[in-house]
Structures are given as structure tokens and as C-alpha cells.
Amino acid sequence: MHIKEKGLQLAPELVQYISAEQAFHYRIVPKENNNGIITFYTDTIPLEDLLSELQIVLEFPLKLETLDTSLLQDFLSANYRQAQVKQNSELHYTPDFLEKILINARAIGSSDIHFEPYETQCRVRFRLDGKLVEQFNVPINEYPTIVNKIKIRADLDIAEKRLPQDGRITVKFNETEFDIRVSSLPTLFGEKIVLRILNKDTQSVSLEDLGFNASELLRYKEGIKNPNGIILISGPTGSGKTTTLYATLKLLNDAKTNILTIEDPIEYTLEGINQVQLKENIGLDFASALRTFLRQDPDIIMVGEIRDVKTANMAIRAALTGHLVLSTIHTNSAWATISRLIDMGIPPFLIANTLNISVAQRLVRKLCPKCKRKDAIKKELFPQGFDSPKSLKFHFSPVGCQKCHHTGYNGRKAIYEIISINKALIPHIKNNVLDIQGYLEEQQIMTLKDNALSLVENGVTSIEEIYPLLTN
């Protein structure tokens, strides 16, 4: 019988011959036990070298057979990642269960912890490098105790289970301290809790650490040197825009400068900067805060996000009256920011006169250096109709090992697209030109797609990770 007809689940007695770490490290899955000789599938070539090493490591008779890489990966994911989750899920509630989860998440670099109640159990997932990875399963009868512990520490109402609530926790561990933002949401089987771990190390990040190449960094620093105008950073939620803004404010902050920010929420406190929390329920929105800021003798203003025409108009007004305004906006590219502002109703000549620099950014996961695999380029890896660069002869694929928690990735890197607004672009802005690819190529300005392909070529990330950028 062909292996595809057997399904992906291996018999338990086969799975136990090797650990999850060994399975991913050596790229092997057990096929059968024939009179004490275990046959393994692998996609590693040559077989002889791997067989010699495995005979020493495993200490039992074995044989190897080759298997297609994609099918082998399916077997690994279906049997050994699940085995790891099952092992973790055996952890039952103890008085220090919550503390262990918080410390563990912080130690492995998780940004969020999700507690998700269902009919018989609560699933606990960590967000690692932008993706959710299941870690534990808690019996549903033990979950209310965990919720109450979180609510008490976040100063939330434990009796209120019908409405969402938000709070904050400060955790101390080994003489270090970190903050956690708490959000509760009523669902069918109980309250879903999401804990956002606020990494205070972000405050020490400089622009040089973020991922700009040399020419992009120079262009960006030139843009923020102007005493007035607008700096806009675009990208989807979770693309690192706030980190870029904080690194920029850190560079601009000094004793001679009055900096005001309006944020939703304030994620990190910055020494020497006046930060205001958005409170729309009492009328303190971005536009009204900006109006008040102009009476506070500011030099630099940071607005968390330009969401509507009212906020955009106030930002333009602040820039025209001699202030430097930094903000974010949701668009797909640096040039699309212009069209977005025009769609909001901002006159093109005002955009041309106030916008200093438009930045688009994304975060891409970096391949785990320990387990990434070199593969040949195949046309089907790219979107239909996309011509891969001729310089791209091979690429690296994610595999998965213990170091990267079997995700194949370890850490993230920002990529940028930076357009400085100059005289050559003013006619394009006034005419709302949608495509300036020719200008970008002439000025040797790298787009998000260009930077993403460069990371693939250098083995930093995978084609799969940058695929969404290639389709735009």
C-alpha cells in the first residue's frame, strides 16, 4: 500500500522509538518494525552518512528509505509536534502555575499568551515570532482559578464576566521587572484572556538595530532632522511601527525639546517625554489631544495613528505651524499613504507641502540557523505570473528543531520601503499618480518586495514567509 493511503498518524509504538528532537534534527520518521529492525523514512542524502551516525546514536538495528520532503514534513508535524504539545499539556494546575507560564513565555521571547476556554479544556498558546504555538491544555474546571488570579493581579473585577475588561500586571523575576497588558473577552465557554508581554528592552532599541540598510537609514535620519513636517510609518497591525516610532523619539529626545505623545495604549514609558493615554469614552481622541497639544508649546508631536480626516487635518495643521509630527497609518506601501490621505479629503498640495517622508514596514520571521535546509528554486514556490530574480539560484526552507520550538523560525527582522518627498514627486502627488515604480528604480529605492527577496537570497528568511509581499 502506498504511504499516502495510510494517513499521517503513526502508531504509538513507532513514535516512541525516537524523541521529537531527534526526529526533526535527523529528518527521520519510523516506518515499521520488522523483527527488531526499525526502518525510518528520511529525505536526507546520502543515506550512508546518516545511517552511520544513527547507528551510534540510537543503538538499535535500523534501515533508511527515502521519502519526498513535503510528505516527510507532514509526518513530522503530525506526530512529533503533537507529541511535544501532549507532553506539555500534562502540566496540571498548581499554585504557581500562572507564574511558571509567565516566566516561561518571557524566557522564550513570546509576545502574547492566549488562554482560550472550550467545553472540556482551556488551550494555552504563546505567540512566537508573530505566530501562535500551542503549549498547554488545562482542564476547564481548573481554569476559573487561573482567571481569578489574573484579574486580581490586574486589578480587574472578578465578579464581572459579561463585559470585556482591560488591566495591567507588573511581574518581578530574578531582580528584573516586566509589564503585562491584560485583556478579557467573554466567550461561549468562559472568558478568553490575552496577556501582552511588554518588553522594556524595546526602550533601548536604536534605529541602527531595526533593520534599515545604510542608504535607508541615511534617508530616514535626513527626514527626521527637519524641525517641522510629517513623518508617516505605514504597515498592518504587528508590523513593528510602534517600535520604530519609539526608537525615533529616543533619538530626538533631549533637554531642549518638548515632546508630546497621544497613544492607544501607552505600551512603554519614555523618560523625558510627555505621554497621554487616549480615552475616547470621555472625548479625549487623537484630534482633540492634538488641538490641546498645540497650546502646550511642543517641538515634536507623536500621534499613535491617523485614523480619520479630523486627525489628519490636525496633523497637517500642526506641521504647517512649525512642529514635527510623527504618526502611523494603515496602507500597503509608502506611496499608497499619499492616496490614502487624498481619499480622506486632504488636498494634494497640503500633502506635498507637509509630508517629509513616508515609510512602509513589515516584520518577517528569520529562519532558524540550526535547522534551515537548502533547496533548489522551483517555479511553483512563487505566485502565478511572478518572475523570480535570475540571481536567485536556491533558497532555504524551515525545518524545525528544539531551538526554534519546532517552528523552523527564530526571531524576526524588519524590512522597509522609504520615500523622501522632494520636488520631483510633487507633481505625482498633485496628480494622485498611483504607480511610481519607474521613479523608485531610477532613484535606486528598494521596495518592500526588493528587500524581502534580498533576505531570501541571503538565506535569512523563506519564500513562504515573504509570499504575501510578492502578490502585491
PESUL-V341598 format. One line per field, one symbol per residue. ss: DSSP state (H for helix, E for strand, - for the rest). phi: phi as a letter, one per 30 degrees, with the letter a starting at -180 (. if undefined). A space follows every 50 residues. Layout:
ss->???
phi->???
This chain:
ss->--HHHH-----HHHH----HHHHHHH-EEEEEEE--EEEEEE----HHHH HHHHHHHH---EEEEE--HHHHHHHHHHHHHHHHHHHHH-------HHHH HHHHHHH----EEEEEE---EEEEEEEE--EEEEEEEEEHHHHHHHHHHH HHH-----------EEEEEEEEE--EEEEEEEEEEEE--EEEEEEEEE-H HHHH--HHH----HHHHHHHHHHHH---EEEEEE------HHHHHHHHHH HH------EEEEE----------EEEE-EHHH-E-HHHHHHHH------E EEE-----HHHHHHHHHHHH---EEEEEE------HHHHHHHH----HHH HHHHEEEEEEEEEEEEE-----EEEE--HHH------------EEEE--- --------EEEEEEEEEEEE--HHHHHHHH------HHHHHH-----HHH HHHHHHH-----HHHHHHHH--
phi->.ddddcicdddeddeddbdddddddchbbdcacchiccccdacdbddddd ddddddddibdabbbdbeedddddddddccdddddddddddcdbeceddd dddddddcidcbbccbdbdcacccbccchicdbdbbbceddcdeddeded dddchcddddcccdbbabbcccahicbbcbccbcbdbeckddcbccdcdd dddcdcedddkddedddddddddddddbjbccccldeicjdddddddddd dddadccccbbbbbcddbdcdibdcbddbddcjccdddddddedcchdcb bcceaccbddddddddddddcjccccabacbdadddddddddddjdeedd dddcddacbcbbcbdcddddbdbdbddbeddcedidcdedddcabccdcj addchicibbibbdbbbbbddbddceddddchddbbeddddddhcddedd dddddddcidbcdedceeddcd
